[in-house]
């Protein structure tokens, strides 16, 4: 508690906590659908696209969020289209786009003469990179993501489990798949400054997989995933501050520990039911 009080006295850390908690919540809610639909690697692909967009924006001295958000959204729609209507399979499409965007970003940074760009902060995140302006934009976008997820919850639930049945009931499956892709793209962009392009997808995957070890219904998994994501983020931030370790890596390590704990708990529960 003393460490948390110290953190709350520093404006930079308060900004990071606000953005991080909102991003963790958004990523966890969307992560359940993405994992169940086997789209979880889309987050990894989009984060690499975001890195390329941020790097180019920095080199051209443009507003990073203004460049990254539309580029990542377009990439999300392109990945969705390639996964459903192309001869290029989903995992191959993600690998193509993500590695290409990462290479373009690295090339842009390496060729930028006279421009001071910290490549590590883009790849692995940095607390100090979260400015006051980023907080305002991130809070607005994160709240929009949360409200849209809550409003369209029943439709997202339907297409997650059975697209054919959802289509038969009159739900526009393509529209809501695009909505999930849009919300994921926005979440990735607002979380990248803090977590980095290499680690942001962990916020999507780990909480969902951890909660699925114990809970079975969509609603309980979603709620548990949100709680895990926020708690592990806060603990990771505290560890990062106390031990002077990288923020993103600390949060991922806490998520790994949480997954291990839920995995063991799930195994014990299933064993007790059988006996």
KOLNUNU-64431 format. One record per residue (C-alpha): z, x, y. Coordinates in Angstrom, 2 decimals, decimal comma. Each point is the difference from the previous one (the first is absolute). Layout:
N
R;Z;X;Y
...
END
This chain:
275
R;0,00;0,00;0,00
R;0,73;2,89;2,36
R;-3,45;1,45;-0,61
R;-1,58;-3,42;0,62
R;1,89;-0,30;3,30
R;-1,29;3,44;1,05
R;-3,54;-1,05;-0,89
R;0,26;-3,21;2,03
R;0,98;2,04;3,05
R;-3,34;1,83;-0,03
R;-2,92;-2,05;1,47
R;-2,59;1,78;-2,18
R;1,86;-0,90;-3,19
R;0,56;-3,58;1,15
R;-3,75;-0,37;0,55
R;-0,68;1,45;-3,45
R;2,54;-2,36;-1,61
R;-1,49;-3,09;1,68
R;-3,57;0,86;-0,97
R;0,99;1,20;-3,47
R;2,01;-3,10;-0,94
R;-2,80;-2,33;1,10
R;-2,67;2,06;-1,78
R;2,14;0,20;-3,16
R;0,40;-3,77;0,02
R;-3,72;-0,65;0,48
R;-1,01;2,58;-2,62
R;2,44;-1,38;-2,59
R;-1,14;-3,61;0,41
R;-3,68;0,92;-0,25
R;0,67;2,55;-2,74
R;0,98;-2,65;-2,54
R;-3,40;-1,70;0,26
R;-1,88;3,31;0,12
R;1,75;1,35;-3,11
R;-0,46;-3,24;-1,97
R;-3,68;-0,17;0,99
R;-0,38;3,71;-0,87
R;-1,00;0,81;3,57
R;2,95;2,32;0,62
R;-2,18;3,10;0,48
R;-1,76;-1,71;2,90
R;3,03;0,96;2,09
R;-0,54;3,66;-0,87
R;-3,69;-0,22;0,85
R;0,62;-1,73;3,31
R;2,63;2,54;1,00
R;-2,56;2,78;-0,38
R;-2,46;-1,98;2,10
R;2,76;-0,40;2,57
R;0,55;3,76;0,02
R;-3,69;0,58;0,72
R;0,03;-2,58;2,81
R;3,18;1,40;1,58
R;-1,34;3,56;-0,18
R;-3,27;-0,96;1,68
R;1,89;-1,99;2,66
R;2,22;3,01;0,73
R;-2,97;2,35;0,26
R;-1,84;-2,39;2,36
R;3,21;-0,66;1,99
R;-0,09;-3,73;-0,77
R;2,85;-2,43;-0,70
R;0,82;0,60;-3,71
R;0,97;-3,59;-0,89
R;-2,98;-1,48;1,85
R;-2,36;2,12;-2,12
R;1,83;-0,10;-3,33
R;0,65;-3,75;-0,28
R;-3,63;-1,23;0,14
R;-1,24;2,91;-2,14
R;2,58;-0,61;-2,74
R;-0,60;-3,77;0,06
R;-3,75;0,58;-0,44
R;0,74;2,41;-2,86
R;2,26;-2,60;-1,64
R;-2,75;-2,62;0,08
R;-2,52;2,54;-1,29
R;2,26;0,97;-2,91
R;0,54;-3,65;-0,86
R;-3,75;-0,64;0,07
R;-0,76;3,05;-2,13
R;2,68;-0,93;-2,52
R;-1,34;-3,52;-0,52
R;-3,76;0,11;0,53
R;-1,19;3,52;-0,68
R;-0,87;2,14;-2,98
R;2,50;2,50;1,39
R;3,35;-0,90;-1,58
R;3,13;-0,43;2,11
R;1,66;3,32;-0,85
R;-3,24;1,90;0,56
R;-0,55;-1,71;3,35
R;3,54;0,89;1,11
R;-0,48;3,62;-1,06
R;-3,33;0,19;1,85
R;1,29;-1,41;3,27
R;3,45;1,64;-0,02
R;-1,15;3,55;-0,77
R;-2,91;-0,31;2,40
R;2,23;-1,20;2,84
R;2,59;2,71;-0,72
R;-2,69;2,68;0,10
R;-1,40;-1,33;3,28
R;3,47;-0,01;1,54
R;0,73;3,58;-1,06
R;-3,42;1,15;1,26
R;0,56;-1,72;3,34
R;3,36;1,72;0,44
R;-1,32;3,42;-1,07
R;-2,93;-0,21;2,45
R;2,13;-1,16;2,94
R;0,27;3,06;2,23
R;2,62;-0,18;2,73
R;1,56;-3,20;-1,36
R;3,56;0,31;-1,28
R;0,24;-2,15;-3,16
R;2,82;0,24;-2,52
R;-1,80;-0,66;-3,29
R;3,26;-0,26;-1,97
R;1,25;-2,89;2,16
R;-3,13;-1,99;-0,88
R;0,16;0,87;-3,70
R;3,76;-0,31;-0,60
R;1,27;-1,92;3,02
R;2,30;0,90;2,86
R;2,86;-1,85;1,69
R;-0,82;1,51;3,40
R;-3,57;-1,35;-0,18
R;1,27;-3,58;0,43
R;-0,19;-0,68;3,74
R;1,32;-2,96;1,96
R;-3,51;-1,43;0,23
R;-0,42;0,32;-3,78
R;3,22;-1,96;-0,50
R;-1,22;-2,92;2,13
R;-3,38;-0,16;-1,76
R;1,60;0,47;-3,44
R;2,61;-2,74;0,54
R;-2,66;-2,49;1,16
R;-2,34;0,80;-2,91
R;2,78;0,08;-2,61
R;1,34;-3,37;1,14
R;-3,55;-1,40;-0,17
R;-0,34;1,32;-3,58
R;3,33;-1,51;-1,05
R;-0,78;-3,39;1,57
R;-3,44;-0,16;-1,60
R;1,43;0,95;-3,40
R;2,66;-2,72;0,24
R;-2,48;-2,60;1,28
R;-2,57;0,69;-2,75
R;2,57;0,76;-2,71
R;-1,11;-2,77;-2,38
R;-3,67;1,01;0,23
R;0,83;3,68;-0,53
R;2,15;-0,97;-2,99
R;-2,88;-2,05;-1,48
R;-2,69;2,68;0,28
R;2,38;2,71;-1,23
R;0,52;-1,59;-3,40
R;-3,23;-1,88;-0,74
R;-3,02;0,26;2,28
R;-2,11;-2,27;-2,20
R;2,57;-2,81;0,06
R;0,53;0,51;3,74
R;-3,75;-0,29;0,57
R;-0,12;-3,16;-2,15
R;2,69;-1,59;2,18
R;-2,09;0,59;3,12
R;1,63;3,16;1,33
R;-2,41;2,40;1,71
R;0,85;3,02;-2,15
R;-2,21;2,44;1,91
R;1,58;-0,99;3,31
R;3,56;0,58;-1,22
R;-0,93;3,26;-1,71
R;-1,37;1,11;3,35
R;3,24;-1,14;1,63
R;2,04;2,17;-2,39
R;-2,33;2,93;0,71
R;0,36;-0,59;3,77
R;3,81;-0,15;-0,13
R;0,11;3,10;-2,21
R;-2,25;1,93;2,39
R;2,18;-0,87;3,00
R;3,18;0,96;-1,89
R;-1,48;3,33;-1,05
R;-0,99;0,91;3,56
R;3,33;-0,85;1,64
R;1,90;1,88;-2,71
R;-2,13;3,14;-0,10
R;1,50;1,64;3,10
R;3,41;-0,06;-1,65
R;-0,80;0,50;-3,71
R;-3,29;1,91;0,18
R;-3,29;-0,76;-1,73
R;1,07;1,66;-3,26
R;3,22;-2,00;-0,44
R;-0,45;-3,42;1,63
R;-1,38;-1,62;-3,18
R;3,35;0,67;-1,72
R;1,54;-2,77;2,13
R;-2,48;-2,41;-1,59
R;0,32;1,11;-3,62
R;3,59;1,06;-0,71
R;2,02;-3,06;1,14
R;-2,32;-2,41;-1,83
R;0,09;2,00;-3,23
R;3,79;0,40;0,21
R;0,68;-3,72;0,46
R;-2,38;-0,89;-2,84
R;2,19;1,96;-2,43
R;2,79;-2,58;0,41
R;-1,45;-3,22;1,45
R;-2,90;-2,07;-1,33
R;-0,80;-2,82;2,46
R;-2,27;0,70;2,97
R;2,56;-1,21;2,53
R;2,92;2,04;-1,39
R;-2,17;3,11;-0,34
R;-1,20;-0,38;3,60
R;3,53;-0,43;1,40
R;1,40;2,88;-2,07
R;-2,93;2,22;0,97
R;0,66;-0,66;3,70
R;3,70;0,83;-0,37
R;-0,72;3,19;-1,97
R;-2,57;1,14;2,54
R;2,24;-0,43;3,04
R;3,10;1,48;-1,69
R;-1,85;3,05;-1,37
R;-1,60;0,58;3,39
R;3,34;0,01;1,83
R;1,64;2,23;-2,65
R;-2,99;2,35;0,13
R;0,26;0,22;3,79
R;3,72;0,80;-0,23
R;-0,65;2,73;-2,60
R;-2,80;1,41;2,14
R;2,27;0,15;3,05
R;3,03;1,39;-1,84
R;-1,84;2,57;-2,14
R;-2,78;0,82;2,49
R;-2,71;-0,89;-2,52
R;-3,42;-1,60;0,68
R;0,38;-3,72;0,68
R;-2,87;-1,28;-2,16
R;0,84;2,18;-2,99
R;3,68;-0,99;0,17
R;-0,89;-3,70;-0,07
R;-2,35;0,46;-2,95
R;2,67;1,93;-1,95
R;2,49;-2,85;0,57
R;-2,66;-2,43;-1,24
R;-0,44;2,11;-3,14
R;3,75;-0,13;-0,62
R;-0,01;-3,79;0,55
R;-2,90;-0,42;-2,44
R;1,86;2,04;-2,63
R;3,12;-2,15;0,49
R;-1,92;-3,28;-0,28
R;-1,93;1,32;-3,00
R;3,26;0,73;-1,83
R;1,49;-3,35;1,08
R;-3,10;-1,83;-1,24
R;0,12;1,77;-3,36
R;3,69;-0,85;-0,43
R;-0,60;-3,65;0,90
R;-2,87;-0,37;-2,47
R;2,09;1,66;-2,72
R;2,95;-2,32;0,64
R;-2,29;-3,06;-0,19
R;-1,39;1,11;-3,35
R;3,47;0,57;-1,42
END
